[in-house]
Amino acid sequence: MTTAIPDSNNSMQKVAIIGASGYAGAELVGLLGKHKRAQICHLVVSENSSSEGKLFSELHGRFKGVCDLPLQAFSPAWFDNNAADLDVVFFATPHEFSAKWAQAFIDAGVKIIDLSGGFRLKDANDYPKYYGFEHANIDALATAKYGLAEWQQDDIAKTNLVAVPGCYPTASLLCLKPLTVNNLVVENSLVVVNGISGVSGAGRSASLATNFNEVSLKAYNVLQHRHQPEISQEAAIEVVFIPHLAPYKRGLLATVTLQVKDGVTNAQIKQAFAQAYSDTPLVRLVASWPEIGNVAYTPFADVHWQFDEDKQVVVVSCAIDNLLKGAASQAVQCFNISLGLASEYSLINT
């Protein structure tokens, strides 16, 4: 079986979105509905969802007249009837679902772009601790590739299973990787990542803990958040991750503080970021500290850094939209890369 989407004649790709009723799923519908190479064939919800049979536009009114497809319930019978006719399936599902079903789709010749955490961590032993379940498919986990679009294009292009990064890790890694891949960070030093997200990061399901009227700015899951091992794994350096929840709808800001090696200069740091992002239209090196208002409702990531040469300390900050660059638009970047297109195709005017 090949590991790339068949695309010899610029064909439309038949696509399904499983988990289409949620926030990230809705953003995917909006992005793929405008994509010239994607044909949305099925919008799918969980087997016992109260949304089954409703039109997608009934749940998300901004799509009235734009996408009025019915929401179908997933089941083994749905899989048997539809999987073989699809090219790509996007999972915007609970983590356990993707862990259970990804391999079945791959065996049917379908590429999976997974927005859940079901395949982000490489070590199966981490899943009970950080995700609360034993991983159901070790073989699929071994073949999955992490999908940080600006850094792992070759892996994304060659795999049938892309693990789209989490929203916090996306912003954190865009800050960290220019420094870690150039071996500029002091070994075994303290690397602190502070993140802050709006309430949409918790998903669409109602919860008092994430209710807009109940939320005050606070840290949560300190030293035990499931994104901490993901950031450490992909940055190849241990981090302390401190997430915060804030009373606004969408957007995410990550700020990283770390120490670089003696002798590292401002010019070296500038060169590391320039080399990393000089040819990545969706990552913008900005001249002042990033603001969520400048990236909300866009696929962009804004990055800014500052270096204290006396202390050999670098502070880097990145702002993204948690539902777009932190989820749906990065998934579309992975889709584009799989087709041999520029990762930003259809996401911005180029």
Sequence and secondary structure as in RCSB ss.txt:
>XXXX:A:sequence
MTTAIPDSNNSMQKVAIIGASGYAGAELVGLLGKHKRAQICHLVVSENSSSEGKLFSELHGRFKGVCDLPLQAFS
PAWFDNNAADLDVVFFATPHEFSAKWAQAFIDAGVKIIDLSGGFRLKDANDYPKYYGFEHANIDALATAKYGLAE
WQQDDIAKTNLVAVPGCYPTASLLCLKPLTVNNLVVENSLVVVNGISGVSGAGRSASLATNFNEVSLKAYNVLQH
RHQPEISQEAAIEVVFIPHLAPYKRGLLATVTLQVKDGVTNAQIKQAFAQAYSDTPLVRLVASWPEIGNVAYTPF
ADVHWQFDEDKQVVVVSCAIDNLLKGAASQAVQCFNISLGLASEYSLINT
>XXXX:A:secstr
  SS   TT   EEEEEETTTSHHHHHHHHHHHT TTEEEEEEEE TT TTTTSBHHHHSGGGTTT   BEEE  
HHHHHHHGGG SEEEE S HHHHHHHHHHHHHTT EEEE SSTTT S TTHHHHHTSS  S HHHHHH EE  TT
T HHHHHH SEEE   HHHHHHHHHHHHHHTTT B TT   EEEEEE GGGG SS  GGG TTT  SEE STTT 
THHHHHHHHHTS  EEEEEE SSSS EEEEEEEEB TT  HHHHHHHHHHHHTT TTEEE SS   GGGTTTSS 
EEEEEEEETTTTEEEEEEEE TTIIIIIHHHHHHHHHHTTS TTTTTS  
